[in-house]
Amino acid sequence: MAVYENTRLLVDGARGSDFGISHGAYRIATFVSGIADSFTQWNAARKTRKELSQLPDRVLEDIGLNRADIDTFSTRYTHR
């Protein structure tokens, strides 16, 4: 029976750094990192929507928003 060995070091060409992990582990790590980033962005947008929704219409008008703009503003401006 043949054995497949996946122990080559993965080199990041953009930074030239050596991760020292297999390609599969690197893909899993980047996948999990992407999920964590997505959750962080979603949570920041949720908090922004909640805070803006609690403001009176007059204050929203003073900062140049109305109730219809809250969702767009929260998702557009809370991302990195």
Residue frames as a rotation matrix with the C-alpha (Angstrom) as fourth column:
MET 1
0.590 0.808 0.000 0.00
0.808 -0.590 0.000 0.00
0.000 0.000 -1.000 0.00
ALA 2
-0.254 -0.660 0.707 1.33
0.634 -0.666 -0.393 3.43
0.730 0.349 0.587 -0.95
VAL 3
0.167 0.222 -0.961 1.69
0.906 -0.419 0.060 6.14
-0.389 -0.880 -0.271 1.66
TYR 4
0.319 -0.004 0.948 1.16
0.565 -0.802 -0.194 9.77
0.761 0.598 -0.254 0.76
GLU 5
-0.135 -0.440 -0.888 3.30
0.958 -0.286 -0.004 12.10
-0.252 -0.851 0.461 2.77
ASN 6
0.453 0.374 0.809 2.14
0.557 -0.828 0.071 15.70
0.696 0.418 -0.583 3.00
THR 7
0.543 -0.319 -0.777 4.89
0.747 -0.239 0.621 17.29
-0.383 -0.917 0.109 5.06
ARG 8
-0.241 -0.622 0.746 6.24
0.847 -0.510 -0.152 19.86
0.475 0.595 0.649 2.60
LEU 9
-0.463 0.025 -0.886 6.58
0.598 -0.729 -0.333 23.30
-0.654 -0.684 0.322 4.09
LEU 10
0.433 0.679 0.594 4.18
0.899 -0.378 -0.223 25.87
0.073 0.630 -0.773 2.75
VAL 11
-0.632 -0.695 -0.341 5.89
0.682 -0.709 0.180 29.09
-0.367 -0.118 0.923 1.72
ASP 12
0.543 0.787 -0.293 3.93
0.588 -0.605 -0.536 32.32
-0.599 0.118 -0.792 1.44
GLY 13
-0.033 -0.593 0.804 5.19
0.989 -0.135 -0.058 33.98
0.143 0.794 0.591 -1.72
ALA 14
0.609 0.334 0.720 3.90
0.348 -0.928 0.135 37.45
0.713 0.168 -0.681 -0.86
ARG 15
0.857 -0.268 0.440 5.80
-0.511 -0.551 0.660 37.71
0.065 -0.791 -0.609 2.41
GLY 16
0.146 -0.841 -0.521 8.39
-0.455 0.411 -0.790 35.03
0.879 0.352 -0.322 1.84
SER 17
-0.213 -0.195 0.957 7.73
-0.974 0.113 -0.194 33.53
-0.071 -0.974 -0.214 5.27
ASP 18
-0.630 -0.088 -0.771 7.77
-0.239 0.967 0.085 29.85
0.739 0.238 -0.631 6.08
PHE 19
0.234 0.824 0.516 4.63
-0.847 -0.088 0.525 28.65
0.478 -0.560 0.677 7.87
GLY 20
-0.770 -0.624 0.133 6.03
-0.616 0.672 -0.411 25.19
0.167 -0.399 -0.902 8.56
ILE 21
-0.239 0.758 0.608 2.62
-0.374 0.506 -0.777 23.50
-0.896 -0.413 0.163 8.19
SER 22
-0.687 0.055 0.725 1.09
0.570 0.659 0.490 21.27
-0.451 0.750 -0.484 5.59
HIS 23
-0.932 0.339 0.129 -1.09
-0.118 -0.621 0.775 22.70
0.343 0.707 0.619 2.85
GLY 24
-0.176 0.920 -0.349 -4.22
0.490 0.390 0.780 21.04
0.854 -0.033 -0.520 4.25
ALA 25
-0.059 0.098 -0.994 -3.67
0.984 -0.161 -0.074 22.50
-0.167 -0.982 -0.087 7.71
TYR 26
-0.905 -0.304 -0.298 -3.04
0.247 -0.945 0.213 25.91
-0.346 0.119 0.931 6.15
ARG 27
-0.693 0.705 0.150 -6.33
-0.001 -0.209 0.978 25.72
0.721 0.677 0.145 4.21
ILE 28
0.096 0.725 -0.682 -8.23
0.819 0.332 0.467 24.74
0.565 -0.604 -0.562 7.34
ALA 29
-0.354 -0.315 -0.881 -6.61
0.827 -0.545 -0.137 27.58
-0.437 -0.777 0.453 9.31
THR 30
-0.999 -0.011 -0.049 -7.47
-0.014 -0.877 0.479 30.17
-0.048 0.480 0.876 6.66
PHE 31
-0.379 0.922 -0.078 -11.04
0.291 0.198 0.936 28.84
0.878 0.332 -0.344 6.45
VAL 32
0.145 0.390 -0.909 -11.50
0.976 0.094 0.196 29.15
0.162 -0.916 -0.367 10.21
SER 33
-0.669 -0.464 -0.581 -9.88
0.552 -0.833 0.029 32.59
-0.498 -0.301 0.813 10.17
GLY 34
-0.888 0.389 0.246 -12.30
0.010 -0.519 0.855 33.68
0.460 0.761 0.457 7.44
ILE 35
0.036 0.925 -0.378 -15.26
0.627 0.273 0.730 32.52
0.778 -0.263 -0.570 9.50
ALA 36
-0.057 -0.129 -0.990 -13.94
0.955 -0.296 -0.017 34.40
-0.290 -0.947 0.140 12.53
ASP 37
-0.937 -0.307 -0.166 -13.47
0.240 -0.911 0.334 37.58
-0.254 0.274 0.928 10.46
SER 38
-0.574 0.797 0.189 -16.99
0.148 -0.126 0.981 37.27
0.805 0.591 -0.045 9.05
PHE 39
0.198 0.639 -0.743 -18.43
0.883 0.214 0.419 36.86
0.427 -0.738 -0.522 12.52
THR 40
-0.432 -0.445 -0.784 -16.47
0.760 -0.648 -0.051 39.88
-0.485 -0.618 0.618 13.79
GLN 41
-0.989 0.082 0.122 -17.77
0.016 -0.765 0.644 42.04
0.146 0.639 0.755 10.92
TRP 42
-0.235 0.966 -0.106 -21.34
0.377 0.191 0.906 40.83
0.896 0.173 -0.409 11.40
ASN 43
0.120 0.258 -0.959 -21.20
0.990 0.037 0.134 41.52
0.070 -0.966 -0.251 15.14
ALA 44
-0.769 -0.433 -0.470 -19.79
0.462 -0.885 0.060 45.04
-0.442 -0.171 0.881 14.60
ALA 45
-0.819 0.533 0.212 -22.61
-0.066 -0.454 0.889 45.79
0.570 0.714 0.407 12.13
ARG 46
0.004 0.845 -0.535 -25.18
0.678 0.391 0.623 44.40
0.735 -0.365 -0.571 14.57
LYS 47
-0.178 -0.148 -0.973 -23.90
0.927 -0.358 -0.115 46.62
-0.331 -0.922 0.201 17.38
THR 48
-0.972 -0.202 -0.119 -23.88
0.144 -0.914 0.380 49.67
-0.185 0.353 0.917 15.11
ARG 49
-0.511 0.855 0.093 -27.46
0.143 -0.023 0.989 48.98
0.848 0.519 -0.111 13.98
LYS 50
0.099 0.553 -0.827 -28.58
0.921 0.264 0.287 48.59
0.377 -0.790 -0.483 17.59
GLU 51
-0.469 -0.359 -0.807 -26.96
0.706 -0.701 -0.099 51.84
-0.530 -0.617 0.582 18.72
LEU 52
-0.996 0.088 0.019 -28.24
-0.055 -0.764 0.643 53.86
0.071 0.639 0.766 15.75
SER 53
-0.365 0.921 -0.134 -31.74
0.404 0.287 0.869 52.41
0.839 0.263 -0.477 16.12
GLN 54
0.021 0.344 -0.939 -31.90
1.000 0.001 0.023 53.71
0.009 -0.939 -0.344 19.68
LEU 55
-0.869 -0.375 -0.322 -31.19
0.380 -0.924 0.050 57.31
-0.317 -0.079 0.945 18.63
PRO 56
0.132 0.934 -0.331 -34.10
0.325 -0.356 -0.876 59.72
-0.936 0.008 -0.351 18.15
ASP 57
0.500 0.154 0.853 -34.94
0.861 0.025 -0.509 60.86
-0.099 0.988 -0.120 14.61
ARG 58
0.994 -0.108 0.007 -33.65
-0.107 -0.993 -0.056 64.36
0.013 0.055 -0.998 15.33
VAL 59
0.323 -0.932 0.165 -30.17
-0.437 0.008 0.899 63.09
-0.839 -0.363 -0.405 16.26
LEU 60
0.044 -0.252 0.967 -30.07
0.681 0.716 0.155 60.81
-0.731 0.651 0.203 13.20
GLU 61
0.803 0.316 0.506 -30.98
0.589 -0.550 -0.592 63.82
0.091 0.773 -0.628 11.06
ASP 62
0.838 -0.525 -0.149 -28.17
-0.413 -0.789 0.455 65.84
-0.356 -0.320 -0.878 12.67
ILE 63
-0.105 -0.931 0.350 -25.60
-0.283 0.365 0.887 63.24
-0.953 -0.006 -0.302 11.62
GLY 64
-0.380 -0.036 -0.924 -27.07
-0.895 -0.238 0.377 62.97
-0.234 0.971 0.058 8.12
LEU 65
-0.985 0.082 -0.154 -28.97
0.040 0.965 0.260 59.69
0.170 0.250 -0.953 8.43
ASN 66
-0.093 0.965 0.246 -32.56
-0.975 -0.138 0.172 58.56
0.200 -0.224 0.954 8.55
ARG 67
0.178 0.200 0.964 -34.01
-0.645 0.763 -0.039 55.27
-0.743 -0.615 0.265 9.74
ALA 68
0.970 0.243 0.022 -33.87
-0.134 0.605 -0.785 53.77
-0.204 0.758 0.619 6.24
ASP 69
0.503 -0.849 -0.161 -30.10
-0.553 -0.173 -0.815 54.39
0.664 0.499 -0.557 6.07
ILE 70
0.404 -0.369 0.837 -29.21
-0.867 0.139 0.479 52.54
-0.293 -0.919 -0.264 9.27
ASP 71
0.762 -0.094 0.640 -28.83
0.097 0.995 0.030 49.06
-0.640 0.040 0.767 7.76
THR 72
0.813 -0.474 0.337 -26.76
0.377 -0.011 -0.926 50.27
0.443 0.880 0.170 4.80
PHE 73
0.485 -0.640 0.597 -24.57
-0.655 -0.718 -0.238 52.45
0.580 -0.275 -0.766 7.00
SER 74
0.531 -0.252 0.809 -23.95
-0.709 0.390 0.587 49.73
-0.464 -0.886 0.028 9.56
THR 75
0.750 -0.250 0.613 -22.87
0.378 0.922 -0.087 47.12
-0.543 0.297 0.785 7.02
ARG 76
0.776 -0.442 0.450 -20.86
0.357 -0.280 -0.891 49.47
0.520 0.852 -0.060 4.82
TYR 77
0.364 -0.633 0.683 -18.86
-0.455 -0.761 -0.462 51.37
0.812 -0.143 -0.565 7.43
THR 78
0.652 -0.162 0.741 -18.17
-0.697 0.257 0.669 48.75
-0.299 -0.953 0.054 10.08
HIS 79
0.911 -0.386 0.146 -16.03
0.412 0.852 -0.323 46.51
0.000 0.355 0.935 7.85
ARG 80
0.277 -0.902 -0.331 -12.29
0.417 -0.198 0.887 46.78
-0.866 -0.383 0.321 8.04
